Amino acid sequence: MRILYEDLPLPVTKGFCEQLSQLLINRVNQQPREATINFSSPHYSAKGGGYHPVEIRLERSGHSWTICYITDFGYVGQGQDVELAKSLDFDFQAGMFQDLSGYYPIETAAMIYPIWEENFLEYWLVMNVFDIEVT
């Protein structure tokens, strides 16, 4: 299962795509046309903080897969007004990057994306903080 990363506007690594590919191979019995992977930490809360939930959407095109978006969620607001919102959103299909301050062309995330990816892989693969669901 090959996930395309070479021509993306952000420096998505081969290692990241290989890990996602291996996860899908292990979790999906047939070859679906799309997959949404949800990573969530059961201990994350508005009061206590923790590791942000992440959603990654992939779609198959022929024998390869493309990354549609990677969204990192976090709690925003205070008291009764706290809610889970997009903290970082790398939307490859729309060519947009979103953070809590607004929407930008995806290329503006070129410096933050490698930091996010490195941290995410550490939390996922080394620290094993996430429950993972593939739909």
Backbone hydrogen bonds, N-H to C=O, Kabsch-Sander energy under -0.5 kcal/mol:
donor,donor_aa,acceptor,acceptor_aa,energy
2,R,63,H,-0.8
3,I,1,M,-0.5
4,L,2,R,-0.6
4,L,65,W,-3.1
8,L,5,Y,-1.2
12,V,10,L,-2.4
17,C,13,T,-1.9
18,E,14,K,-2.6
19,Q,15,G,-2.1
20,L,16,F,-2.1
21,S,17,C,-2.6
22,Q,18,E,-2.4
23,L,19,Q,-2.2
24,L,20,L,-2.4
25,I,21,S,-2.5
26,N,22,Q,-2.2
27,R,23,L,-1.5
28,V,24,L,-2.4
29,N,27,R,-0.5
35,A,58,L,-2.5
37,I,56,I,-3.1
38,N,36,T,-0.5
38,N,133,E,-3.1
39,F,37,I,-0.5
39,F,54,V,-3.2
40,S,38,N,-0.5
40,S,131,D,-2.7
41,S,51,Y,-0.5
44,Y,41,S,-1.6
45,S,49,G,-1.5
49,G,45,S,-1.9
52,H,50,G,-0.5
54,V,39,F,-2.4
55,E,71,T,-2.7
56,I,37,I,-2.5
57,R,69,Y,-2.2
58,L,35,A,-3.0
59,E,66,T,-2.2
60,R,33,R,-3.5
61,S,64,S,-3.5
64,S,61,S,-1.7
65,W,2,R,-2.6
66,T,59,E,-3.0
68,C,57,R,-2.9
68,C,66,T,-0.6
69,Y,57,R,-1.1
70,I,90,F,-1.8
71,T,55,E,-3.0
72,D,88,L,-3.3
73,F,53,P,-2.9
73,F,71,T,-0.5
74,G,85,A,-2.6
76,V,83,E,-2.6
81,D,78,Q,-2.1
82,V,79,G,-1.2
83,E,76,V,-2.5
85,A,74,G,-2.7
87,S,72,D,-3.1
88,L,72,D,-2.0
89,D,98,Q,-2.4
90,F,70,I,-3.0
91,D,89,D,-0.9
91,D,96,M,-2.5
92,F,68,C,-1.3
92,F,90,F,-1.0
93,Q,68,C,-1.6
95,G,91,D,-1.3
96,M,91,D,-1.7
97,F,104,Y,-3.2
98,Q,89,D,-2.2
99,D,102,G,-2.1
100,L,87,S,-0.6
102,G,99,D,-1.3
104,Y,97,F,-2.8
106,I,95,G,-2.1
108,T,105,P,-2.2
109,A,106,I,-2.1
110,A,107,E,-1.7
113,Y,109,A,-2.8
115,I,111,M,-0.6
116,W,112,I,-2.5
117,E,113,Y,-3.1
118,E,114,P,-2.3
119,N,115,I,-2.3
120,F,116,W,-2.9
121,L,117,E,-2.6
122,E,118,E,-1.8
123,Y,119,N,-2.5
124,W,120,F,-2.8
125,L,121,L,-2.8
126,V,121,L,-0.8
126,V,122,E,-1.1
127,M,122,E,-2.7
129,V,123,Y,-2.1
131,D,40,S,-3.8
133,E,38,N,-2.3
135,T,36,T,-2.6
